[in-house]
Amino acid sequence: MSIAQNIVYLIPLNKTFNSGKFLLELNEWGLPKHMRYYGTGSELGFPTGFAAGAVHFQKGWRGAMGLSFCEHAT
């Protein structure tokens, strides 16, 4: 986050919101612009059953976060 203006992580989605420290850091840097759900981690080959997806962070973003679902996940 110290180099790029836009970052996309493919992660368990709860990781975005489960740390107060991380949320405070995001508030300084830029909030999530969009989140796309792809399925559970186990469906995607990760060793977790949590919901997984891509989260797009944009430096300075203060608007609403969009949410979309991959066609195969619905």
PDB file of N, H, CA, C and O in Angstrom:
ATOM      1  N   MET A   1       0.821  -1.198   0.000  1.00  0.00           N
ATOM      2  CA  MET A   1       0.000   0.000   0.000  1.00  0.00           C
ATOM      3  C   MET A   1       0.864   1.260   0.000  1.00  0.00           C
ATOM      4  O   MET A   1       0.360   2.366  -0.195  1.00  0.00           O
ATOM      5  N   SER A   2       2.141   1.087   0.216  1.00  0.00           N
ATOM      6  H   SER A   2       2.550   0.188   0.374  1.00  0.00           H
ATOM      7  CA  SER A   2       3.015   2.257   0.207  1.00  0.00           C
ATOM      8  C   SER A   2       3.472   2.621  -1.200  1.00  0.00           C
ATOM      9  O   SER A   2       4.039   3.694  -1.403  1.00  0.00           O
ATOM     10  N   ILE A   3       3.233   1.735  -2.184  1.00  0.00           N
ATOM     11  H   ILE A   3       2.773   0.863  -2.019  1.00  0.00           H
ATOM     12  CA  ILE A   3       3.706   2.001  -3.549  1.00  0.00           C
ATOM     13  C   ILE A   3       2.560   2.261  -4.528  1.00  0.00           C
ATOM     14  O   ILE A   3       2.614   3.217  -5.302  1.00  0.00           O
ATOM     15  N   ALA A   4       1.528   1.421  -4.499  1.00  0.00           N
ATOM     16  H   ALA A   4       1.485   0.644  -3.870  1.00  0.00           H
ATOM     17  CA  ALA A   4       0.479   1.444  -5.519  1.00  0.00           C
ATOM     18  C   ALA A   4      -0.702   2.333  -5.145  1.00  0.00           C
ATOM     19  O   ALA A   4      -0.959   2.591  -3.969  1.00  0.00           O
ATOM     20  N   GLN A   5      -1.402   2.789  -6.155  1.00  0.00           N
ATOM     21  H   GLN A   5      -1.193   2.580  -7.111  1.00  0.00           H
ATOM     22  CA  GLN A   5      -2.644   3.546  -5.978  1.00  0.00           C
ATOM     23  C   GLN A   5      -3.859   2.623  -5.909  1.00  0.00           C
ATOM     24  O   GLN A   5      -4.880   2.971  -5.317  1.00  0.00           O
ATOM     25  N   ASN A   6      -3.741   1.450  -6.517  1.00  0.00           N
ATOM     26  H   ASN A   6      -2.911   1.166  -6.998  1.00  0.00           H
ATOM     27  CA  ASN A   6      -4.803   0.445  -6.550  1.00  0.00           C
ATOM     28  C   ASN A   6      -4.207  -0.913  -6.216  1.00  0.00           C
ATOM     29  O   ASN A   6      -3.152  -1.285  -6.730  1.00  0.00           O
ATOM     30  N   ILE A   7      -4.899  -1.654  -5.342  1.00  0.00           N
ATOM     31  H   ILE A   7      -5.756  -1.352  -4.924  1.00  0.00           H
ATOM     32  CA  ILE A   7      -4.447  -2.975  -4.931  1.00  0.00           C
ATOM     33  C   ILE A   7      -5.662  -3.899  -4.918  1.00  0.00           C
ATOM     34  O   ILE A   7      -6.738  -3.513  -4.461  1.00  0.00           O
ATOM     35  N   VAL A   8      -5.483  -5.121  -5.423  1.00  0.00           N
ATOM     36  H   VAL A   8      -4.608  -5.435  -5.793  1.00  0.00           H
ATOM     37  CA  VAL A   8      -6.535  -6.131  -5.352  1.00  0.00           C
ATOM     38  C   VAL A   8      -5.950  -7.371  -4.687  1.00  0.00           C
ATOM     39  O   VAL A   8      -4.924  -7.898  -5.118  1.00  0.00           O
ATOM     40  N   TYR A   9      -6.620  -7.828  -3.628  1.00  0.00           N
ATOM     41  H   TYR A   9      -7.453  -7.399  -3.278  1.00  0.00           H
ATOM     42  CA  TYR A   9      -6.222  -9.036  -2.923  1.00  0.00           C
ATOM     43  C   TYR A   9      -7.288 -10.099  -3.133  1.00  0.00           C
ATOM     44  O   TYR A   9      -8.481  -9.797  -3.094  1.00  0.00           O
ATOM     45  N   LEU A  10      -6.867 -11.351  -3.357  1.00  0.00           N
ATOM     46  H   LEU A  10      -5.898 -11.596  -3.388  1.00  0.00           H
ATOM     47  CA  LEU A  10      -7.767 -12.501  -3.340  1.00  0.00           C
ATOM     48  C   LEU A  10      -7.575 -13.136  -1.968  1.00  0.00           C
ATOM     49  O   LEU A  10      -6.558 -13.781  -1.716  1.00  0.00           O
ATOM     50  N   ILE A  11      -8.558 -12.952  -1.077  1.00  0.00           N
ATOM     51  H   ILE A  11      -9.384 -12.428  -1.282  1.00  0.00           H
ATOM     52  CA  ILE A  11      -8.401 -13.321   0.327  1.00  0.00           C
ATOM     53  C   ILE A  11      -9.713 -13.828   0.919  1.00  0.00           C
ATOM     54  O   ILE A  11     -10.780 -13.645   0.331  1.00  0.00           O
ATOM     55  N   PRO A  12      -9.626 -14.467   2.087  1.00  0.00           N
ATOM     56  CA  PRO A  12     -10.862 -14.700   2.835  1.00  0.00           C
ATOM     57  C   PRO A  12     -11.464 -13.314   3.166  1.00  0.00           C
ATOM     58  O   PRO A  12     -10.781 -12.457   3.725  1.00  0.00           O
ATOM     59  N   LEU A  13     -12.716 -13.112   2.823  1.00  0.00           N
ATOM     60  H   LEU A  13     -13.271 -13.809   2.368  1.00  0.00           H
ATOM     61  CA  LEU A  13     -13.304 -11.772   2.916  1.00  0.00           C
ATOM     62  C   LEU A  13     -13.378 -11.237   4.338  1.00  0.00           C
ATOM     63  O   LEU A  13     -13.380 -10.022   4.537  1.00  0.00           O
ATOM     64  N   ASN A  14     -13.440 -12.114   5.324  1.00  0.00           N
ATOM     65  H   ASN A  14     -13.438 -13.101   5.162  1.00  0.00           H
ATOM     66  CA  ASN A  14     -13.490 -11.629   6.702  1.00  0.00           C
ATOM     67  C   ASN A  14     -12.196 -10.922   7.103  1.00  0.00           C
ATOM     68  O   ASN A  14     -12.212 -10.111   8.029  1.00  0.00           O
ATOM     69  N   LYS A  15     -11.088 -11.203   6.439  1.00  0.00           N
ATOM     70  H   LYS A  15     -11.075 -11.862   5.686  1.00  0.00           H
ATOM     71  CA  LYS A  15      -9.805 -10.561   6.754  1.00  0.00           C
ATOM     72  C   LYS A  15      -9.862  -9.050   6.546  1.00  0.00           C
ATOM     73  O   LYS A  15      -9.101  -8.307   7.165  1.00  0.00           O
ATOM     74  N   THR A  16     -10.751  -8.603   5.687  1.00  0.00           N
ATOM     75  H   THR A  16     -11.370  -9.207   5.185  1.00  0.00           H
ATOM     76  CA  THR A  16     -10.864  -7.169   5.423  1.00  0.00           C
ATOM     77  C   THR A  16     -11.402  -6.410   6.625  1.00  0.00           C
ATOM     78  O   THR A  16     -11.073  -5.240   6.820  1.00  0.00           O
ATOM     79  N   PHE A  17     -12.225  -7.065   7.430  1.00  0.00           N
ATOM     80  H   PHE A  17     -12.493  -8.015   7.272  1.00  0.00           H
ATOM     81  CA  PHE A  17     -12.952  -6.347   8.475  1.00  0.00           C
ATOM     82  C   PHE A  17     -12.722  -6.863   9.893  1.00  0.00           C
ATOM     83  O   PHE A  17     -13.370  -6.378  10.821  1.00  0.00           O
ATOM     84  N   ASN A  18     -11.818  -7.834  10.096  1.00  0.00           N
ATOM     85  H   ASN A  18     -11.291  -8.228   9.343  1.00  0.00           H
ATOM     86  CA  ASN A  18     -11.721  -8.430  11.425  1.00  0.00           C
ATOM     87  C   ASN A  18     -10.652  -7.826  12.327  1.00  0.00           C
ATOM     88  O   ASN A  18     -10.437  -8.330  13.429  1.00  0.00           O
ATOM     89  N   SER A  19      -9.981  -6.771  11.902  1.00  0.00           N
ATOM     90  H   SER A  19     -10.156  -6.362  11.006  1.00  0.00           H
ATOM     91  CA  SER A  19      -8.956  -6.140  12.725  1.00  0.00           C
ATOM     92  C   SER A  19      -9.200  -4.644  12.829  1.00  0.00           C
ATOM     93  O   SER A  19      -9.237  -3.937  11.822  1.00  0.00           O
ATOM     94  N   GLY A  20      -9.367  -4.170  14.057  1.00  0.00           N
ATOM     95  H   GLY A  20      -9.337  -4.744  14.875  1.00  0.00           H
ATOM     96  CA  GLY A  20      -9.546  -2.730  14.257  1.00  0.00           C
ATOM     97  C   GLY A  20      -8.343  -1.944  13.778  1.00  0.00           C
ATOM     98  O   GLY A  20      -8.492  -0.871  13.193  1.00  0.00           O
ATOM     99  N   LYS A  21      -7.146  -2.471  14.023  1.00  0.00           N
ATOM    100  H   LYS A  21      -7.025  -3.342  14.498  1.00  0.00           H
ATOM    101  CA  LYS A  21      -5.919  -1.793  13.578  1.00  0.00           C
ATOM    102  C   LYS A  21      -5.902  -1.654  12.054  1.00  0.00           C
ATOM    103  O   LYS A  21      -5.579  -0.590  11.526  1.00  0.00           O
ATOM    104  N   PHE A  22      -6.254  -2.744  11.346  1.00  0.00           N
ATOM    105  H   PHE A  22      -6.516  -3.609  11.774  1.00  0.00           H
ATOM    106  CA  PHE A  22      -6.261  -2.692   9.884  1.00  0.00           C
ATOM    107  C   PHE A  22      -7.311  -1.699   9.374  1.00  0.00           C
ATOM    108  O   PHE A  22      -7.050  -0.969   8.417  1.00  0.00           O
ATOM    109  N   LEU A  23      -8.485  -1.663   9.995  1.00  0.00           N
ATOM    110  H   LEU A  23      -8.697  -2.256  10.772  1.00  0.00           H
ATOM    111  CA  LEU A  23      -9.517  -0.707   9.571  1.00  0.00           C
ATOM    112  C   LEU A  23      -9.047   0.735   9.764  1.00  0.00           C
ATOM    113  O   LEU A  23      -9.333   1.594   8.930  1.00  0.00           O
ATOM    114  N   LEU A  24      -8.336   1.003  10.847  1.00  0.00           N
ATOM    115  H   LEU A  24      -8.103   0.305  11.524  1.00  0.00           H
ATOM    116  CA  LEU A  24      -7.794   2.355  11.061  1.00  0.00           C
ATOM    117  C   LEU A  24      -6.736   2.702  10.015  1.00  0.00           C
ATOM    118  O   LEU A  24      -6.670   3.838   9.545  1.00  0.00           O
ATOM    119  N   GLU A  25      -5.912   1.725   9.654  1.00  0.00           N
ATOM    120  H   GLU A  25      -5.965   0.802  10.036  1.00  0.00           H
ATOM    121  CA  GLU A  25      -4.925   1.944   8.597  1.00  0.00           C
ATOM    122  C   GLU A  25      -5.613   2.216   7.261  1.00  0.00           C
ATOM    123  O   GLU A  25      -5.192   3.095   6.508  1.00  0.00           O
ATOM    124  N   LEU A  26      -6.678   1.458   6.968  1.00  0.00           N
ATOM    125  H   LEU A  26      -7.021   0.745   7.579  1.00  0.00           H
ATOM    126  CA  LEU A  26      -7.429   1.690   5.730  1.00  0.00           C
ATOM    127  C   LEU A  26      -8.059   3.068   5.715  1.00  0.00           C
ATOM    128  O   LEU A  26      -8.095   3.728   4.676  1.00  0.00           O
ATOM    129  N   ASN A  27      -8.550   3.501   6.851  1.00  0.00           N
ATOM    130  H   ASN A  27      -8.520   2.965   7.694  1.00  0.00           H
ATOM    131  CA  ASN A  27      -9.158   4.822   6.934  1.00  0.00           C
ATOM    132  C   ASN A  27      -8.150   5.909   6.554  1.00  0.00           C
ATOM    133  O   ASN A  27      -8.519   6.926   5.968  1.00  0.00           O
ATOM    134  N   GLU A  28      -6.896   5.691   6.884  1.00  0.00           N
ATOM    135  H   GLU A  28      -6.597   4.865   7.360  1.00  0.00           H
ATOM    136  CA  GLU A  28      -5.839   6.645   6.514  1.00  0.00           C
ATOM    137  C   GLU A  28      -5.466   6.520   5.044  1.00  0.00           C
ATOM    138  O   GLU A  28      -5.271   7.531   4.369  1.00  0.00           O
ATOM    139  N   TRP A  29      -5.363   5.288   4.535  1.00  0.00           N
ATOM    140  H   TRP A  29      -5.521   4.467   5.083  1.00  0.00           H
ATOM    141  CA  TRP A  29      -4.870   5.055   3.187  1.00  0.00           C
ATOM    142  C   TRP A  29      -5.959   5.161   2.128  1.00  0.00           C
ATOM    143  O   TRP A  29      -5.790   5.855   1.126  1.00  0.00           O
ATOM    144  N   GLY A  30      -7.060   4.484   2.345  1.00  0.00           N
ATOM    145  H   GLY A  30      -7.198   3.920   3.160  1.00  0.00           H
ATOM    146  CA  GLY A  30      -8.147   4.414   1.373  1.00  0.00           C
ATOM    147  C   GLY A  30      -8.973   3.174   1.638  1.00  0.00           C
ATOM    148  O   GLY A  30      -8.430   2.108   1.929  1.00  0.00           O
ATOM    149  N   LEU A  31     -10.258   3.309   1.540  1.00  0.00           N
ATOM    150  H   LEU A  31     -10.699   4.175   1.304  1.00  0.00           H
ATOM    151  CA  LEU A  31     -11.188   2.233   1.892  1.00  0.00           C
ATOM    152  C   LEU A  31     -11.404   1.276   0.719  1.00  0.00           C
ATOM    153  O   LEU A  31     -11.056   1.604  -0.415  1.00  0.00           O
ATOM    154  N   PRO A  32     -11.976   0.096   0.982  1.00  0.00           N
ATOM    155  CA  PRO A  32     -12.271  -0.820  -0.118  1.00  0.00           C
ATOM    156  C   PRO A  32     -13.259  -0.187  -1.099  1.00  0.00           C
ATOM    157  O   PRO A  32     -14.292   0.353  -0.701  1.00  0.00           O
ATOM    158  N   LYS A  33     -12.926  -0.262  -2.373  1.00  0.00           N
ATOM    159  H   LYS A  33     -12.087  -0.701  -2.697  1.00  0.00           H
ATOM    160  CA  LYS A  33     -13.804   0.288  -3.413  1.00  0.00           C
ATOM    161  C   LYS A  33     -14.792  -0.757  -3.919  1.00  0.00           C
ATOM    162  O   LYS A  33     -15.933  -0.437  -4.252  1.00  0.00           O
ATOM    163  N   HIS A  34     -14.339  -2.016  -3.973  1.00  0.00           N
ATOM    164  H   HIS A  34     -13.412  -2.276  -3.702  1.00  0.00           H
ATOM    165  CA  HIS A  34     -15.221  -3.071  -4.479  1.00  0.00           C
ATOM    166  C   HIS A  34     -14.806  -4.409  -3.891  1.00  0.00           C
ATOM    167  O   HIS A  34     -13.628  -4.660  -3.639  1.00  0.00           O
ATOM    168  N   MET A  35     -15.800  -5.263  -3.678  1.00  0.00           N
ATOM    169  H   MET A  35     -16.758  -5.060  -3.883  1.00  0.00           H
ATOM    170  CA  MET A  35     -15.566  -6.616  -3.204  1.00  0.00           C
ATOM    171  C   MET A  35     -16.348  -7.560  -4.114  1.00  0.00           C
ATOM    172  O   MET A  35     -17.526  -7.338  -4.395  1.00  0.00           O
ATOM    173  N   ARG A  36     -15.665  -8.632  -4.575  1.00  0.00           N
ATOM    174  H   ARG A  36     -14.708  -8.813  -4.346  1.00  0.00           H
ATOM    175  CA  ARG A  36     -16.321  -9.613  -5.442  1.00  0.00           C
ATOM    176  C   ARG A  36     -16.204 -10.988  -4.806  1.00  0.00           C
ATOM    177  O   ARG A  36     -15.104 -11.470  -4.536  1.00  0.00           O
ATOM    178  N   TYR A  37     -17.337 -11.605  -4.573  1.00  0.00           N
ATOM    179  H   TYR A  37     -18.231 -11.214  -4.792  1.00  0.00           H
ATOM    180  CA  TYR A  37     -17.401 -12.923  -3.947  1.00  0.00           C
ATOM    181  C   TYR A  37     -17.220 -14.000  -5.007  1.00  0.00           C
ATOM    182  O   TYR A  37     -17.885 -13.984  -6.042  1.00  0.00           O
ATOM    183  N   TYR A  38     -16.292 -14.957  -4.732  1.00  0.00           N
ATOM    184  H   TYR A  38     -15.751 -14.970  -3.890  1.00  0.00           H
ATOM    185  CA  TYR A  38     -16.036 -16.048  -5.668  1.00  0.00           C
ATOM    186  C   TYR A  38     -16.458 -17.415  -5.144  1.00  0.00           C
ATOM    187  O   TYR A  38     -16.540 -18.366  -5.922  1.00  0.00           O
ATOM    188  N   GLY A  39     -16.726 -17.537  -3.859  1.00  0.00           N
ATOM    189  H   GLY A  39     -16.659 -16.765  -3.227  1.00  0.00           H
ATOM    190  CA  GLY A  39     -17.102 -18.815  -3.267  1.00  0.00           C
ATOM    191  C   GLY A  39     -16.363 -19.006  -1.963  1.00  0.00           C
ATOM    192  O   GLY A  39     -15.753 -18.072  -1.442  1.00  0.00           O
ATOM    193  N   THR A  40     -16.417 -20.214  -1.435  1.00  0.00           N
ATOM    194  H   THR A  40     -16.913 -20.973  -1.858  1.00  0.00           H
ATOM    195  CA  THR A  40     -15.679 -20.479  -0.201  1.00  0.00           C
ATOM    196  C   THR A  40     -14.224 -20.795  -0.548  1.00  0.00           C
ATOM    197  O   THR A  40     -13.898 -21.179  -1.671  1.00  0.00           O
ATOM    198  N   GLY A  41     -13.380 -20.622   0.437  1.00  0.00           N
ATOM    199  H   GLY A  41     -13.645 -20.310   1.350  1.00  0.00           H
ATOM    200  CA  GLY A  41     -11.972 -20.920   0.222  1.00  0.00           C
ATOM    201  C   GLY A  41     -11.749 -22.343  -0.224  1.00  0.00           C
ATOM    202  O   GLY A  41     -10.931 -22.598  -1.108  1.00  0.00           O
ATOM    203  N   SER A  42     -12.474 -23.284   0.381  1.00  0.00           N
ATOM    204  H   SER A  42     -13.139 -23.077   1.099  1.00  0.00           H
ATOM    205  CA  SER A  42     -12.298 -24.692   0.004  1.00  0.00           C
ATOM    206  C   SER A  42     -12.708 -24.940  -1.451  1.00  0.00           C
ATOM    207  O   SER A  42     -12.113 -25.784  -2.121  1.00  0.00           O
ATOM    208  N   GLU A  43     -13.708 -24.221  -1.942  1.00  0.00           N
ATOM    209  H   GLU A  43     -14.191 -23.535  -1.397  1.00  0.00           H
ATOM    210  CA  GLU A  43     -14.112 -24.353  -3.355  1.00  0.00           C
ATOM    211  C   GLU A  43     -13.031 -23.826  -4.294  1.00  0.00           C
ATOM    212  O   GLU A  43     -12.933 -24.252  -5.445  1.00  0.00           O
ATOM    213  N   LEU A  44     -12.216 -22.888  -3.787  1.00  0.00           N
ATOM    214  H   LEU A  44     -12.295 -22.542  -2.852  1.00  0.00           H
ATOM    215  CA  LEU A  44     -11.173 -22.269  -4.611  1.00  0.00           C
ATOM    216  C   LEU A  44      -9.798 -22.889  -4.389  1.00  0.00           C
ATOM    217  O   LEU A  44      -8.810 -22.421  -4.954  1.00  0.00           O
ATOM    218  N   GLY A  45      -9.727 -23.948  -3.564  1.00  0.00           N
ATOM    219  H   GLY A  45     -10.530 -24.329  -3.105  1.00  0.00           H
ATOM    220  CA  GLY A  45      -8.468 -24.634  -3.348  1.00  0.00           C
ATOM    221  C   GLY A  45      -7.644 -24.110  -2.184  1.00  0.00           C
ATOM    222  O   GLY A  45      -6.474 -24.469  -2.047  1.00  0.00           O
ATOM    223  N   PHE A  46      -8.236 -23.265  -1.339  1.00  0.00           N
ATOM    224  H   PHE A  46      -9.186 -22.974  -1.450  1.00  0.00           H
ATOM    225  CA  PHE A  46      -7.546 -22.760  -0.152  1.00  0.00           C
ATOM    226  C   PHE A  46      -7.949 -23.610   1.051  1.00  0.00           C
ATOM    227  O   PHE A  46      -9.031 -24.197   1.056  1.00  0.00           O
ATOM    228  N   PRO A  47      -7.091 -23.681   2.067  1.00  0.00           N
ATOM    229  CA  PRO A  47      -7.399 -24.521   3.231  1.00  0.00           C
ATOM    230  C   PRO A  47      -8.311 -23.840   4.252  1.00  0.00           C
ATOM    231  O   PRO A  47      -8.031 -23.879   5.451  1.00  0.00           O
ATOM    232  N   THR A  48      -9.374 -23.231   3.801  1.00  0.00           N
ATOM    233  H   THR A  48      -9.601 -23.200   2.828  1.00  0.00           H
ATOM    234  CA  THR A  48     -10.319 -22.557   4.694  1.00  0.00           C
ATOM    235  C   THR A  48     -11.709 -22.605   4.078  1.00  0.00           C
ATOM    236  O   THR A  48     -11.854 -22.652   2.856  1.00  0.00           O
ATOM    237  N   GLY A  49     -12.720 -22.595   4.922  1.00  0.00           N
ATOM    238  H   GLY A  49     -12.602 -22.557   5.914  1.00  0.00           H
ATOM    239  CA  GLY A  49     -14.090 -22.612   4.422  1.00  0.00           C
ATOM    240  C   GLY A  49     -14.731 -21.230   4.404  1.00  0.00           C
ATOM    241  O   GLY A  49     -15.903 -21.094   4.053  1.00  0.00           O
ATOM    242  N   PHE A  50     -13.961 -20.191   4.786  1.00  0.00           N
ATOM    243  H   PHE A  50     -13.009 -20.302   5.071  1.00  0.00           H
ATOM    244  CA  PHE A  50     -14.508 -18.838   4.800  1.00  0.00           C
ATOM    245  C   PHE A  50     -14.837 -18.362   3.385  1.00  0.00           C
ATOM    246  O   PHE A  50     -14.260 -18.834   2.406  1.00  0.00           O
ATOM    247  N   ALA A  51     -15.771 -17.424   3.299  1.00  0.00           N
ATOM    248  H   ALA A  51     -16.241 -17.040   4.094  1.00  0.00           H
ATOM    249  CA  ALA A  51     -16.071 -16.787   2.015  1.00  0.00           C
ATOM    250  C   ALA A  51     -14.794 -16.143   1.480  1.00  0.00           C
ATOM    251  O   ALA A  51     -14.058 -15.499   2.227  1.00  0.00           O
ATOM    252  N   ALA A  52     -14.536 -16.320   0.190  1.00  0.00           N
ATOM    253  H   ALA A  52     -15.134 -16.844  -0.417  1.00  0.00           H
ATOM    254  CA  ALA A  52     -13.317 -15.791  -0.413  1.00  0.00           C
ATOM    255  C   ALA A  52     -13.673 -14.926  -1.612  1.00  0.00           C
ATOM    256  O   ALA A  52     -14.675 -15.160  -2.288  1.00  0.00           O
ATOM    257  N   GLY A  53     -12.855 -13.942  -1.859  1.00  0.00           N
ATOM    258  H   GLY A  53     -12.042 -13.752  -1.310  1.00  0.00           H
ATOM    259  CA  GLY A  53     -13.099 -13.077  -3.001  1.00  0.00           C
ATOM    260  C   GLY A  53     -11.991 -12.076  -3.198  1.00  0.00           C
ATOM    261  O   GLY A  53     -10.977 -12.091  -2.500  1.00  0.00           O
ATOM    262  N   ALA A  54     -12.202 -11.220  -4.147  1.00  0.00           N
ATOM    263  H   ALA A  54     -13.025 -11.208  -4.713  1.00  0.00           H
ATOM    264  CA  ALA A  54     -11.249 -10.161  -4.462  1.00  0.00           C
ATOM    265  C   ALA A  54     -11.734  -8.867  -3.829  1.00  0.00           C
ATOM    266  O   ALA A  54     -12.912  -8.519  -3.908  1.00  0.00           O
ATOM    267  N   VAL A  55     -10.802  -8.164  -3.200  1.00  0.00           N
ATOM    268  H   VAL A  55      -9.845  -8.447  -3.135  1.00  0.00           H
ATOM    269  CA  VAL A  55     -11.112  -6.865  -2.609  1.00  0.00           C
ATOM    270  C   VAL A  55     -10.205  -5.831  -3.258  1.00  0.00           C
ATOM    271  O   VAL A  55      -8.980  -5.955  -3.231  1.00  0.00           O
ATOM    272  N   HIS A  56     -10.827  -4.803  -3.846  1.00  0.00           N
ATOM    273  H   HIS A  56     -11.822  -4.703  -3.869  1.00  0.00           H
ATOM    274  CA  HIS A  56     -10.091  -3.729  -4.505  1.00  0.00           C
ATOM    275  C   HIS A  56     -10.011  -2.537  -3.554  1.00  0.00           C
ATOM    276  O   HIS A  56     -11.028  -1.966  -3.161  1.00  0.00           O
ATOM    277  N   PHE A  57      -8.784  -2.178  -3.194  1.00  0.00           N
ATOM    278  H   PHE A  57      -7.958  -2.642  -3.513  1.00  0.00           H
ATOM    279  CA  PHE A  57      -8.531  -0.991  -2.376  1.00  0.00           C
ATOM    280  C   PHE A  57      -7.976   0.092  -3.278  1.00  0.00           C
ATOM    281  O   PHE A  57      -7.137  -0.185  -4.136  1.00  0.00           O
ATOM    282  N   GLN A  58      -8.435   1.327  -3.094  1.00  0.00           N
ATOM    283  H   GLN A  58      -9.116   1.551  -2.397  1.00  0.00           H
ATOM    284  CA  GLN A  58      -7.930   2.447  -3.883  1.00  0.00           C
ATOM    285  C   GLN A  58      -7.497   3.558  -2.948  1.00  0.00           C
ATOM    286  O   GLN A  58      -8.249   3.983  -2.071  1.00  0.00           O
ATOM    287  N   LYS A  59      -6.275   4.021  -3.148  1.00  0.00           N
ATOM    288  H   LYS A  59      -5.664   3.676  -3.860  1.00  0.00           H
ATOM    289  CA  LYS A  59      -5.728   5.074  -2.300  1.00  0.00           C
ATOM    290  C   LYS A  59      -6.642   6.300  -2.323  1.00  0.00           C
ATOM    291  O   LYS A  59      -7.006   6.796  -3.389  1.00  0.00           O
ATOM    292  N   GLY A  60      -7.004   6.777  -1.143  1.00  0.00           N
ATOM    293  H   GLY A  60      -6.709   6.375  -0.276  1.00  0.00           H
ATOM    294  CA  GLY A  60      -7.833   7.966  -1.021  1.00  0.00           C
ATOM    295  C   GLY A  60      -9.324   7.733  -1.193  1.00  0.00           C
ATOM    296  O   GLY A  60     -10.106   8.676  -1.073  1.00  0.00           O
ATOM    297  N   TRP A  61      -9.744   6.490  -1.475  1.00  0.00           N
ATOM    298  H   TRP A  61      -9.109   5.723  -1.572  1.00  0.00           H
ATOM    299  CA  TRP A  61     -11.168   6.219  -1.722  1.00  0.00           C
ATOM    300  C   TRP A  61     -11.978   6.414  -0.449  1.00  0.00           C
ATOM    301  O   TRP A  61     -11.631   5.873   0.600  1.00  0.00           O
ATOM    302  N   ARG A  62     -13.059   7.186  -0.539  1.00  0.00           N
ATOM    303  H   ARG A  62     -13.341   7.626  -1.391  1.00  0.00           H
ATOM    304  CA  ARG A  62     -13.943   7.435   0.595  1.00  0.00           C
ATOM    305  C   ARG A  62     -15.408   7.183   0.248  1.00  0.00           C
ATOM    306  O   ARG A  62     -16.293   7.464   1.056  1.00  0.00           O
ATOM    307  N   GLY A  63     -15.667   6.659  -0.939  1.00  0.00           N
ATOM    308  H   GLY A  63     -14.948   6.431  -1.596  1.00  0.00           H
ATOM    309  CA  GLY A  63     -17.039   6.419  -1.377  1.00  0.00           C
ATOM    310  C   GLY A  63     -17.582   5.088  -0.884  1.00  0.00           C
ATOM    311  O   GLY A  63     -16.961   4.395  -0.078  1.00  0.00           O
ATOM    312  N   ALA A  64     -18.755   4.755  -1.389  1.00  0.00           N
ATOM    313  H   ALA A  64     -19.260   5.318  -2.044  1.00  0.00           H
ATOM    314  CA  ALA A  64     -19.401   3.481  -1.041  1.00  0.00           C
ATOM    315  C   ALA A  64     -18.635   2.317  -1.665  1.00  0.00           C
ATOM    316  O   ALA A  64     -17.992   2.469  -2.704  1.00  0.00           O
ATOM    317  N   MET A  65     -18.711   1.164  -1.024  1.00  0.00           N
ATOM    318  H   MET A  65     -19.233   1.041  -0.180  1.00  0.00           H
ATOM    319  CA  MET A  65     -18.078  -0.034  -1.544  1.00  0.00           C
ATOM    320  C   MET A  65     -19.086  -0.806  -2.384  1.00  0.00           C
ATOM    321  O   MET A  65     -20.200  -1.078  -1.936  1.00  0.00           O
ATOM    322  N   GLY A  66     -18.692  -1.153  -3.594  1.00  0.00           N
ATOM    323  H   GLY A  66     -17.787  -0.932  -3.957  1.00  0.00           H
ATOM    324  CA  GLY A  66     -19.531  -1.990  -4.446  1.00  0.00           C
ATOM    325  C   GLY A  66     -19.362  -3.455  -4.065  1.00  0.00           C
ATOM    326  O   GLY A  66     -18.343  -3.845  -3.496  1.00  0.00           O
ATOM    327  N   LEU A  67     -20.364  -4.258  -4.382  1.00  0.00           N
ATOM    328  H   LEU A  67     -21.192  -3.942  -4.844  1.00  0.00           H
ATOM    329  CA  LEU A  67     -20.324  -5.688  -4.098  1.00  0.00           C
ATOM    330  C   LEU A  67     -20.878  -6.435  -5.299  1.00  0.00           C
ATOM    331  O   LEU A  67     -21.950  -6.099  -5.803  1.00  0.00           O
ATOM    332  N   SER A  68     -20.155  -7.442  -5.758  1.00  0.00           N
ATOM    333  H   SER A  68     -19.284  -7.715  -5.349  1.00  0.00           H
ATOM    334  CA  SER A  68     -20.636  -8.258  -6.863  1.00  0.00           C
ATOM    335  C   SER A  68     -20.358  -9.726  -6.566  1.00  0.00           C
ATOM    336  O   SER A  68     -19.582 -10.061  -5.671  1.00  0.00           O
ATOM    337  N   PHE A  69     -21.004 -10.586  -7.330  1.00  0.00           N
ATOM    338  H   PHE A  69     -21.635 -10.314  -8.056  1.00  0.00           H
ATOM    339  CA  PHE A  69     -20.892 -12.022  -7.132  1.00  0.00           C
ATOM    340  C   PHE A  69     -20.500 -12.677  -8.445  1.00  0.00           C
ATOM    341  O   PHE A  69     -21.098 -12.393  -9.483  1.00  0.00           O
ATOM    342  N   CYS A  70     -19.513 -13.544  -8.410  1.00  0.00           N
ATOM    343  H   CYS A  70     -19.028 -13.775  -7.567  1.00  0.00           H
ATOM    344  CA  CYS A  70     -19.118 -14.303  -9.580  1.00  0.00           C
ATOM    345  C   CYS A  70     -20.290 -15.190  -9.992  1.00  0.00           C
ATOM    346  O   CYS A  70     -20.979 -15.746  -9.138  1.00  0.00           O
ATOM    347  N   GLU A  71     -20.513 -15.319 -11.285  1.00  0.00           N
ATOM    348  H   GLU A  71     -19.953 -14.867 -11.979  1.00  0.00           H
ATOM    349  CA  GLU A  71     -21.674 -16.062 -11.791  1.00  0.00           C
ATOM    350  C   GLU A  71     -21.756 -17.479 -11.232  1.00  0.00           C
ATOM    351  O   GLU A  71     -22.844 -17.936 -10.882  1.00  0.00           O
ATOM    352  N   HIS A  72     -20.644 -18.174 -11.142  1.00  0.00           N
ATOM    353  H   HIS A  72     -19.760 -17.803 -11.427  1.00  0.00           H
ATOM    354  CA  HIS A  72     -20.680 -19.574 -10.660  1.00  0.00           C
ATOM    355  C   HIS A  72     -20.935 -19.637  -9.145  1.00  0.00           C
ATOM    356  O   HIS A  72     -21.256 -20.708  -8.630  1.00  0.00           O
ATOM    357  N   ALA A  73     -20.800 -18.527  -8.430  1.00  0.00           N
ATOM    358  H   ALA A  73     -20.539 -17.657  -8.849  1.00  0.00           H
ATOM    359  CA  ALA A  73     -20.955 -18.526  -6.967  1.00  0.00           C
ATOM    360  C   ALA A  73     -22.397 -18.268  -6.535  1.00  0.00           C
ATOM    361  O   ALA A  73     -22.706 -18.374  -5.348  1.00  0.00           O
ATOM    362  N   THR A  74     -23.270 -17.939  -7.452  1.00  0.00           N
ATOM    363  H   THR A  74     -23.020 -17.853  -8.417  1.00  0.00           H
ATOM    364  CA  THR A  74     -24.656 -17.618  -7.066  1.00  0.00           C
ATOM    365  C   THR A  74     -25.585 -18.761  -7.369  1.00  0.00           C
ATOM    366  O   THR A  74     -26.785 -18.667  -7.111  1.00  0.00           O
TER     367      THR A  74
END
